[in-house]
Amino acid sequence: MIPDEEAHQLTELFRLLGDPTRVRILYALAEVGELCVCDIAAVVDAPETSVSHALRLLRASGVVRNRKSGRMVYYSLDDVHVRMLLDVSAEHLRHDPASSR
């Protein structure tokens, strides 16, 4: 069985992925690698304030990391596991359950 603390952390991770804006942000970062808030907002078609709030949650959870360059802050996925999680989840959605029987 999975330990209680690990189950709780996994639940929080899936809760983070329960928001379409956050998912689109993660996919944008997965495709491009690194973007600033204004570029992410343009790509996902969301207000910068919403993107900043989403990035704050994602960063606090260890899903994305940031890098400062002067006054600009750039965001990227924290590691390859985040990309793998997105890819596996998308593949699961495209999977035809009838074909596995």
C-alpha positions in Angstrom: 0.0 0.0 0.0 1.0 3.6 -0.6 1.9 5.4 2.7 -0.6 8.0 3.8 1.7 11.0 3.3 2.6 9.9 -0.2 -1.1 9.5 -1.0 -1.8 13.0 0.3 1.0 14.5 -1.8 -0.2 12.6 -4.9 -3.7 13.9 -4.3 -2.4 17.5 -4.1 -0.5 17.0 -7.4 -3.6 15.8 -9.2 -5.5 18.7 -7.7 -3.0 21.1 -9.3 -3.7 19.4 -12.6 -7.4 19.9 -12.1 -7.3 23.4 -13.6 -7.2 23.9 -17.4 -5.1 27.1 -17.2 -2.4 25.3 -15.1 -2.4 22.4 -17.5 -2.0 24.7 -20.6 0.8 26.5 -18.8 2.6 23.2 -18.2 2.2 22.1 -21.8 3.5 25.5 -23.0 6.6 25.1 -20.8 7.0 21.4 -21.9 7.0 22.5 -25.6 9.1 25.7 -25.4 11.3 24.9 -22.3 11.3 28.3 -20.6 9.0 31.3 -20.8 8.4 34.5 -18.8 4.9 35.3 -17.4 4.0 37.7 -20.2 4.8 35.1 -22.9 3.0 32.3 -21.0 -0.1 34.6 -20.7 0.0 35.2 -24.5 0.4 31.5 -25.3 -2.4 30.2 -23.0 -4.6 33.3 -23.6 -5.1 34.1 -19.9 -4.5 37.3 -17.9 -1.0 37.7 -16.5 -2.4 37.9 -13.0 -4.0 34.5 -13.4 -0.8 33.1 -14.9 1.2 34.5 -12.0 -1.1 33.0 -9.5 -1.0 29.6 -11.2 2.8 29.7 -11.5 3.1 30.5 -7.8 1.0 27.4 -6.9 3.0 25.2 -9.4 6.3 26.5 -8.1 5.3 26.0 -4.4 4.5 22.4 -5.3 7.8 21.7 -7.1 6.2 21.3 -10.5 7.9 24.3 -12.1 11.0 26.3 -11.2 12.0 29.8 -11.9 15.2 31.7 -13.0 15.8 35.4 -12.7 17.6 37.3 -15.3 17.7 41.0 -14.3 14.1 42.0 -13.7 12.7 39.1 -15.7 11.6 35.8 -14.2 11.6 32.8 -16.5 9.7 29.5 -15.7 10.4 26.0 -16.8 9.2 22.5 -15.8 11.1 21.3 -12.7 12.2 18.0 -14.2 11.5 15.4 -16.9 9.0 13.6 -14.6 6.5 16.5 -15.0 6.8 16.1 -18.8 6.3 12.3 -18.4 3.2 12.8 -16.2 1.7 15.1 -18.9 2.5 12.7 -21.7 1.2 9.6 -19.9 -2.0 11.5 -18.9 -2.6 12.7 -22.4 -1.9 9.2 -23.8 -4.4 7.8 -21.3 -7.1 10.2 -22.6 -6.5 9.1 -26.1 -6.5 5.4 -25.2 -9.5 3.5 -26.4 -10.7 1.4 -23.5 -12.5 -1.0 -25.8 -9.3 -2.0 -27.5 -7.7 -3.3 -24.3 -10.3 -5.9 -23.6 
